Amino acid sequence: MGPPILTINHDNTFMLTDLNRRINPEGHLDIFSDDTRFLSYYAYYLDGHVLKRLTSTTTTYYAVRVYLTNPNFVSRDGFIQEGTLALVISRAVEQGIHEDLDLTNYGLQTARFNLGIALRSDFANIFSGGVPSICASRPD
């Protein structure tokens, strides 16, 4: 048994992430449709800092909700205490991937920062032994 993962799917599209909602290229966490991997890396950052997971759960077989918060960090407006910001990601796999991001500042002061979303894609054929290919074609 490996580490726990969040899996959601609809028809031939599957999304597998770690409990923090990330896809890391070192593991087998990806977005697949039919026989093609579409995303091999997916992560969120606040001013370059990784968010901390509070909880995450699959709400149905095709949807997941993830609750994240910030670590201590210094923004343009000064020090942001851990747990002041909350990011809720509601993700569904249906006719593609849909995400709603709800970001809330529970602090008493303004917080300005960059919300970064990092994506990497290689369109690898999952039957090619895991070797990435820019234009992997589907076998007939």
Residue frames relative to the residue before (quaternion, step in Angstrom):
aa qw qx qy qz dx dy dz
M 1.0000 0.0000 0.0000 0.0000 0.00 0.00 0.00
G 0.2724 -0.7542 0.5798 0.1442 3.52 -0.98 0.91
P 0.7328 -0.3742 0.2940 0.4864 3.56 -1.24 -0.29
P 0.5949 -0.5804 0.4042 0.3819 3.62 -1.13 0.52
I 0.1100 -0.7861 0.6065 0.0461 3.55 -1.14 0.70
L 0.3698 -0.6691 0.5905 0.2584 3.54 -1.33 0.38
T 0.0356 -0.8030 0.5945 -0.0249 3.56 -0.72 1.09
I 0.0591 0.7621 -0.6435 0.0416 3.54 -0.93 0.96
N 0.0204 0.8157 -0.5773 0.0314 3.56 -1.08 0.63
H 0.0386 -0.7363 0.6739 0.0461 3.49 -1.41 0.36
D 0.8183 -0.0511 -0.0334 0.5716 3.57 -0.65 1.14
N 0.8074 -0.2500 0.1980 0.4964 3.61 -0.70 -1.07
T 0.5808 0.5579 -0.3862 0.4496 3.61 1.22 0.33
F 0.0415 -0.7939 0.6052 -0.0417 3.55 -0.84 1.12
M 0.0737 -0.7646 0.6379 0.0550 3.56 -1.10 0.75
L 0.0399 -0.7898 0.6113 -0.0301 3.55 -0.72 1.16
T 0.0586 0.7941 -0.5995 0.0813 3.58 -0.72 1.13
D 0.5414 -0.5539 0.4814 0.4104 3.56 -1.28 0.14
L 0.7106 -0.4669 0.3028 0.4306 3.60 -1.23 0.14
N 0.6378 0.5051 -0.3220 0.4842 3.58 1.25 -0.32
R 0.5257 -0.6640 0.3596 0.3918 3.61 1.39 0.13
R 0.5342 0.6462 -0.3997 0.3706 3.61 1.22 0.14
I 0.2362 -0.6919 0.6577 0.1814 3.50 -1.39 0.41
N 0.0886 -0.8075 0.5832 -0.0015 3.53 -0.72 1.13
P 0.4850 -0.7109 0.4210 0.2866 3.62 -0.75 0.95
E 0.6021 0.5727 -0.3698 0.4156 3.62 1.17 -0.33
G 0.7188 0.4096 -0.2452 0.5054 3.59 1.19 -0.37
H 0.5661 -0.5651 0.4636 0.3811 3.53 -1.29 -0.42
L 0.4025 0.6958 -0.4819 0.3489 3.55 1.05 0.83
D 0.1769 0.7963 -0.5387 0.2108 3.54 -0.57 1.17
I 0.3417 -0.6305 0.6188 0.3207 3.49 -1.43 -0.19
F 0.0588 -0.8005 0.5960 -0.0239 3.54 -0.71 1.20
S 0.0283 0.7397 -0.6714 -0.0372 3.52 -1.24 0.54
D 0.7926 -0.0047 -0.1013 0.6013 3.52 -0.71 1.19
D 0.7652 -0.3464 0.2386 0.4873 3.64 -0.53 -1.02
T 0.5986 0.5706 -0.3480 0.4414 3.59 1.22 0.42
R 0.3193 -0.7073 0.5987 0.1984 3.54 -1.06 0.86
F 0.2297 -0.8075 0.5329 0.1059 3.58 -0.67 1.10
L 0.7920 0.1122 -0.0711 0.5958 3.60 0.98 -0.76
S 0.1413 -0.7899 0.5926 0.0698 3.54 -0.95 0.93
Y 0.7751 0.1234 -0.1101 0.6098 3.61 1.29 -0.05
Y 0.1153 0.7804 -0.6008 0.1294 3.57 -0.94 0.94
A 0.2289 0.7797 -0.5514 0.1889 3.60 -0.60 1.10
Y 0.3007 -0.7245 0.5964 0.1704 3.55 -1.32 0.53
Y 0.0527 -0.7908 0.6098 0.0064 3.56 -1.16 0.71
L 0.2130 -0.7113 0.6472 0.1728 3.58 -1.27 0.50
D 0.8157 -0.1488 0.0321 0.5581 3.58 -0.42 1.25
G 0.7355 -0.4308 0.2175 0.4756 3.56 1.01 0.85
H 0.6033 0.5604 -0.3517 0.4453 3.61 1.27 -0.06
V 0.4550 -0.6751 0.5157 0.2669 3.56 -1.00 0.88
L 0.4089 -0.7049 0.5279 0.2394 3.56 -0.96 0.90
K 0.3897 -0.7047 0.5460 0.2312 3.57 -1.24 0.52
R 0.4018 -0.7143 0.5218 0.2370 3.56 -0.98 0.87
L 0.2643 -0.7298 0.6096 0.1609 3.52 -1.03 0.90
T 0.7428 -0.2293 0.1685 0.6061 3.55 0.95 -0.95
S 0.0261 -0.7752 0.6304 0.0306 3.55 -1.30 0.32
T 0.0515 0.8017 -0.5917 0.0670 3.53 -1.11 0.70
T 0.4133 -0.6277 0.5789 0.3164 3.52 -1.25 0.43
T 0.2872 -0.7786 0.5380 0.1479 3.58 -0.78 1.05
T 0.7400 -0.0330 -0.0075 0.6718 3.56 1.31 -0.48
Y 0.7090 -0.4492 0.3029 0.4515 3.59 -1.21 0.06
Y 0.7610 0.3517 -0.1976 0.5081 3.62 1.15 -0.45
A 0.7528 0.3475 -0.2032 0.5209 3.66 1.21 0.08
V 0.0927 -0.7733 0.6266 0.0275 3.52 -1.25 0.65
R 0.1287 -0.7531 0.6366 0.1045 3.56 -1.22 0.51
V 0.0914 -0.7930 0.6022 -0.0069 3.54 -0.92 1.06
Y 0.1706 -0.7741 0.6056 0.0706 3.58 -0.93 0.99
L 0.0158 -0.8130 0.5790 -0.0595 3.56 -0.63 1.20
T 0.1050 -0.7726 0.6201 0.0873 3.55 -1.26 0.39
N 0.5781 -0.6222 0.4204 0.3193 3.53 -1.27 0.35
P 0.4145 -0.6206 0.5807 0.3255 3.56 -1.30 0.32
N 0.6408 -0.4307 0.4137 0.4824 3.60 -1.29 -0.11
F 0.2302 0.7601 -0.5938 0.1292 3.59 -0.97 0.82
V 0.4162 -0.6773 0.5453 0.2657 3.55 -1.30 0.35
S 0.1537 -0.7823 0.6007 0.0601 3.56 -0.78 1.10
R 0.7406 -0.3708 0.3024 0.4717 3.57 -1.31 -0.20
D 0.7229 0.4225 -0.2349 0.4937 3.58 1.14 -0.61
G 0.7106 -0.4194 0.2641 0.4994 3.60 1.24 0.07
F 0.7826 -0.3446 0.2580 0.4497 3.52 -1.36 -0.28
I 0.1409 -0.7531 0.6392 0.0667 3.56 -1.00 0.95
Q 0.3406 -0.7657 0.5146 0.1812 3.56 -0.55 1.18
E 0.6075 -0.5632 0.4299 0.3590 3.55 -1.14 0.74
G 0.8166 0.2613 -0.2066 0.4714 3.56 -1.02 0.87
T 0.4871 0.6750 -0.4273 0.3530 3.58 1.28 0.07
L 0.7583 0.3049 -0.1574 0.5543 3.58 1.05 -0.80
A 0.1176 -0.7835 0.6075 0.0577 3.56 -1.07 0.76
L 0.0815 -0.7613 0.6421 0.0387 3.55 -1.00 0.89
V 0.0852 -0.7703 0.6316 0.0218 3.56 -0.77 1.11
I 0.1257 -0.7835 0.6075 0.0364 3.55 -0.75 1.12
S 0.0709 -0.7592 0.6468 0.0166 3.55 -0.77 1.10
R 0.0222 -0.8299 0.5526 -0.0742 3.55 -0.42 1.27
A 0.0078 -0.7884 0.6149 -0.0144 3.56 -1.04 0.86
V 0.2450 -0.7283 0.6230 0.1461 3.53 -1.20 0.72
E 0.3373 0.6725 -0.5936 0.2857 3.54 -0.47 1.29
Q 0.8235 -0.0717 0.0473 0.5608 3.61 -0.65 0.96
G 0.7643 -0.1594 0.0880 0.6187 3.59 1.11 0.74
I 0.5331 -0.5910 0.4869 0.3599 3.56 -1.31 -0.22
H 0.0540 -0.7835 0.6189 0.0132 3.58 -0.91 0.95
E 0.0280 -0.7960 0.6046 0.0019 3.57 -0.97 0.90
D 0.1506 -0.7184 0.6702 0.1102 3.52 -1.21 0.73
L 0.1446 -0.7779 0.6088 0.0581 3.55 -0.90 1.00
D 0.0545 -0.7785 0.6253 0.0017 3.57 -0.79 1.06
L 0.0510 -0.8093 0.5842 -0.0342 3.55 -0.45 1.27
T 0.0248 -0.8135 0.5795 -0.0424 3.58 -0.71 1.11
N 0.2450 -0.7310 0.6209 0.1418 3.55 -1.08 0.86
Y 0.1517 -0.8066 0.5684 0.0584 3.60 -0.50 1.19
G 0.5122 0.6478 -0.4136 0.3832 3.57 1.30 0.05
L 0.5540 -0.6185 0.4542 0.3228 3.53 -1.33 0.20
Q 0.7222 0.3918 -0.2328 0.5203 3.59 1.27 -0.19
T 0.6260 -0.5256 0.4282 0.3853 3.51 -1.31 0.44
A 0.0810 -0.7767 0.6235 0.0385 3.56 -1.05 0.78
R 0.0205 -0.7841 0.6201 -0.0168 3.58 -0.60 1.16
F 0.1605 0.7689 -0.5915 0.1822 3.55 -0.84 1.05
N 0.4700 -0.6270 0.5284 0.3267 3.54 -1.32 0.13
L 0.2205 -0.7189 0.6435 0.1434 3.53 -0.98 0.93
G 0.1007 -0.8214 0.5611 0.0182 3.57 -0.45 1.22
I 0.0876 -0.7538 0.6499 0.0417 3.52 -1.09 0.83
A 0.1181 -0.8089 0.5753 0.0270 3.56 -0.56 1.19
L 0.0124 -0.7929 0.6074 -0.0462 3.56 -0.83 1.09
R 0.0084 -0.7626 0.6464 0.0216 3.55 -1.13 0.71
S 0.0532 -0.8030 0.5936 -0.0076 3.53 -0.97 0.87
D 0.0754 -0.8116 0.5776 0.0441 3.57 -1.01 0.75
F 0.2969 -0.7935 0.4846 0.2177 3.62 1.30 -0.13
A 0.2020 0.8096 -0.5203 0.1818 3.57 0.99 0.90
N 0.4270 -0.6479 0.5704 0.2694 3.53 -1.17 0.72
I 0.4042 -0.7534 0.4598 0.2402 3.60 -0.59 1.11
F 0.6660 0.4829 -0.3112 0.4759 3.61 1.21 -0.27
S 0.5584 0.6217 -0.3871 0.3896 3.60 1.27 0.08
G 0.6094 -0.5756 0.3527 0.4159 3.59 1.22 0.29
G 0.6453 -0.5603 0.3154 0.4124 3.56 1.18 0.47
V 0.4898 0.6411 -0.4563 0.3752 3.59 1.21 0.16
P 0.4053 -0.7305 0.4874 0.2540 3.61 -0.58 1.09
S 0.0292 -0.7705 0.6367 -0.0027 3.52 -1.15 0.73
I 0.4812 -0.6871 0.4617 0.2886 3.57 -0.80 0.97
C 0.8121 0.1463 -0.0521 0.5625 3.60 0.90 -0.85
A 0.0612 0.8163 -0.5699 0.0718 3.58 0.73 0.98
S 0.2088 -0.7871 0.5684 0.1174 3.57 -0.78 0.97
R 0.5100 -0.6465 0.4874 0.2903 3.50 -1.23 0.57
P 0.4100 -0.7087 0.5025 0.2776 3.64 -0.78 0.94
D 0.3797 -0.7308 0.5223 0.2215 3.58 -1.00 0.78
